[in-house]
Amino acid sequence: MNITVYLGANEGNDPALKQAVQELGRWIGESGNALVYGGSRCGLMGEIAESTLNAGGKVTGVEPEFFVQGELQHEGLTELIVTKDMTERKTKMIALGDAFIAFPGGTGTLEEIAEVMSKVSLRHLDAPCILYNLNGYYDGLKALLARMIEKGLSSPERQQGIYFVEDLEQIKEILQKSF
């Protein structure tokens, strides 16, 4: 299975992030799954790629041309796909993925997972959309989705397939049930 992971090109200031992303990458590699991610060698993105590769996994990076020109791409990937822009990158990462995980990240991560959430809720994408809520990172988003239901702007049915998890074990459980 291709697992698309969205995460930051920064490392963040919580040491738990690096540890958890390395654990996720190691599991992807050891389990025989493949990683699809944004292609960068920097920050948490670089950590997940290295962890997956070191565990014997395949890693596909999808990076827009302007990042490649800035020499931000990871050089040791199984495959690097270069897109013309961020919109094409998002489309390609969704097309390649069988499951989607948003690890803690910045505004780019939020934008990317929001598109996946929308496609899942509209039933245009039949895949699990998992928000890795490490140390409560996505609590605010979880509350917002609940508020949408409370205000009649969404429904539990519309949000089926969107999961908030606290750890890797919960990710494994969701993926086992889904595939």
C-alpha positions in Angstrom: 0.0 0.0 0.0 1.2 3.5 -0.7 0.9 5.7 2.4 0.9 9.4 1.6 2.2 11.3 4.6 1.9 15.1 4.9 4.3 16.8 7.3 6.6 19.7 7.7 10.0 20.6 6.2 10.8 22.0 9.6 11.7 19.8 12.6 9.7 21.7 15.2 10.7 22.2 18.8 9.2 19.1 20.4 11.6 16.2 20.5 8.6 13.8 20.4 7.9 14.8 16.8 11.2 13.5 15.5 10.9 10.3 17.5 7.3 9.6 16.3 8.1 10.4 12.7 11.1 8.0 12.7 8.9 5.3 14.3 6.2 5.9 11.6 8.8 5.8 8.8 10.5 2.7 10.2 7.1 0.9 10.4 6.2 1.9 6.8 9.5 0.4 5.6 9.4 -2.7 7.7 5.8 -3.5 6.9 6.3 -3.7 3.1 4.3 -0.5 2.5 5.7 2.4 0.5 5.9 6.1 1.5 4.7 8.9 -0.7 5.7 12.4 0.6 6.7 15.9 -0.4 10.3 15.0 -1.5 12.3 17.3 0.8 15.5 16.4 2.6 14.7 18.9 5.3 13.1 18.7 8.8 10.5 16.0 9.5 10.1 15.3 5.8 13.7 14.3 5.6 13.4 12.2 8.8 10.5 10.1 7.5 12.2 9.5 4.2 15.4 8.4 5.9 13.6 6.2 8.4 11.6 4.5 5.7 14.6 3.9 3.4 16.8 2.6 6.3 14.0 0.1 7.1 14.1 -1.2 3.5 11.1 0.6 2.2 10.4 2.4 -1.0 10.0 6.2 -1.0 8.4 8.4 -3.6 9.0 12.1 -3.3 6.7 14.5 -5.1 8.3 18.0 -5.3 7.5 21.1 -7.2 10.1 22.5 -9.6 10.8 25.6 -7.5 11.9 23.4 -4.6 14.2 21.4 -6.8 15.7 24.6 -8.1 16.4 25.5 -4.5 18.1 22.1 -4.1 15.8 21.0 -1.3 15.0 17.5 -2.7 16.2 14.3 -1.0 18.8 12.7 -3.3 18.4 9.1 -2.1 14.8 8.4 -2.9 13.4 5.4 -4.8 11.7 7.9 -7.1 11.4 11.6 -7.3 8.5 13.1 -9.3 8.9 16.8 -10.2 5.8 18.8 -10.7 5.3 22.3 -12.2 3.7 23.7 -9.0 2.1 22.9 -5.6 -1.4 22.3 -7.2 0.0 19.6 -9.4 2.0 18.2 -6.5 -1.2 17.8 -4.3 -3.0 16.1 -7.2 -0.2 13.7 -7.8 0.2 12.8 -4.1 -3.5 12.0 -3.8 -3.4 9.9 -7.0 -0.5 7.9 -5.7 -1.9 7.3 -2.2 -4.0 4.5 -0.8 -4.1 6.0 2.7 -3.4 9.5 3.9 -1.7 10.6 7.2 -1.3 14.2 8.4 1.6 14.3 10.8 2.0 17.6 12.7 3.1 20.2 10.3 2.5 23.8 9.2 0.1 25.6 6.9 1.2 23.5 3.9 0.3 20.3 5.7 -3.0 21.7 6.7 -3.8 22.7 3.2 -2.9 19.3 1.8 -4.9 17.3 4.4 -7.9 19.6 4.1 -8.2 18.7 0.4 -8.0 15.0 1.3 -10.6 15.5 4.1 -12.9 17.2 1.6 -12.6 14.5 -1.0 -13.2 11.8 1.7 -16.3 13.6 3.0 -17.7 14.0 -0.6 -17.0 10.3 -1.3 -14.6 11.3 -4.1 -11.9 9.4 -2.4 -12.3 6.0 -0.7 -9.3 6.0 1.6 -8.7 6.6 5.3 -7.7 10.2 6.2 -5.7 10.0 9.4 -4.7 13.0 11.5 -1.8 12.0 13.8 -2.9 13.9 16.9 0.5 13.6 18.7 0.3 15.3 22.1 -3.0 16.9 21.1 -1.6 18.7 18.0 -4.8 18.5 16.1 -7.2 19.0 19.0 -8.3 22.4 17.6 -9.2 20.9 14.2 -11.0 18.0 15.9 -13.1 20.5 17.8 -13.8 22.5 14.6 -15.1 19.4 12.9 -17.4 18.7 15.9 -18.6 22.3 15.8 -19.5 21.9 12.1 -21.7 19.0 13.0 -23.2 20.8 16.0 -24.1 23.8 13.7 -25.6 21.6 11.0 -22.9 22.4 8.5 -21.6 18.8 8.4 -22.7 15.4 9.7 -21.1 12.3 11.2 -21.8 10.5 7.9 -19.9 13.2 6.0 -16.9 12.9 8.3 -16.7 9.1 8.1 -13.3 8.1 7.0 -11.6 11.0 8.9 -9.8 9.7 12.0 -7.8 11.3 14.8 -5.2 9.0 16.3 -2.8 9.4 19.2 -0.1 6.9 18.2 1.2 4.5 15.6 -0.7 1.5 17.0 -4.0 3.3 16.2 -2.8 4.0 12.7 -2.0 0.3 12.2 -5.5 -0.6 13.4 -7.3 1.7 11.0 -5.2 0.5 8.1 -5.8 -3.1 8.9 -9.6 -2.5 9.0 -9.5 -0.5 5.8 -7.5 -3.0 3.7 
